[in-house]
Amino acid sequence: MATNKVQDGKIIRLTVGSTVDSGDPVVVGNALRGVALTDYDSADGKASVELGPAVYDLSVTATDAAGNSAVAVGDRLYTDGTTITKKQSGKFFGVALEIVTTGSTGTIEVLVGAPNGPDRASHQVFAAGINVVNDSPLAAAEFIPVTGILATDVVICTLHINGGSPKLTIVTVTAAASPAGITVTASGVFTASDAINYCVLRAAL
């Protein structure tokens, strides 16, 4: 057997914050997430942490970046190191296996992500939807408000409904943090029956 093996790999000693107690969610760096099995040890500044995949009963608050938002089975969950929510400003932590009603905090089963989990992807979806064109005033530029968007985000837009004649094509798509949103310009003037699909991608944490 190799004599240089240090730890098993499923349960490891990690440097954690001094407030970490057994049962708390733990995220270290950009890839390690798990649940503390022991309290923070002041002797070495570490705790024993079980890395995913594993299922734990954890406290989850049903909010996202826009406010209160119910947690459904299969929803991605994120943490700021203390609270687990749907706020993508935190780091990906796991997947909900039970529901939490809008604005509530409940203890539910969470499948904690493995070290090679979803935030290995280059980008994650920050926001997406369909914007109905503002009919006053109609113009060749349409502004789509998106709370929390950054100028560095990647934005993809397509015409969901193109009701005018001649048909339009999208020319430019620009994200800005202030005012927070997307400016879409077209080859002509939008009509009131037009709608735009948009998807905002943010670099993975």
Protein Blocks (a to p, Z undefined) as FASTA:
>chain_A
ZZkbfbgolaccddddfkbcghiacdehjlbgcddfbdcdfknopacddddddddddddd
dddfklccdddehiacddehlaccfbfkbccfbdcfbdcdehiacddddddddfklmklp
fbdcfbgcdddddfbdcdfbdcdddehiafkbccddddfbacbccddddfbdcddfbdcd
dddddfbdcdfkbccddddddddZZ
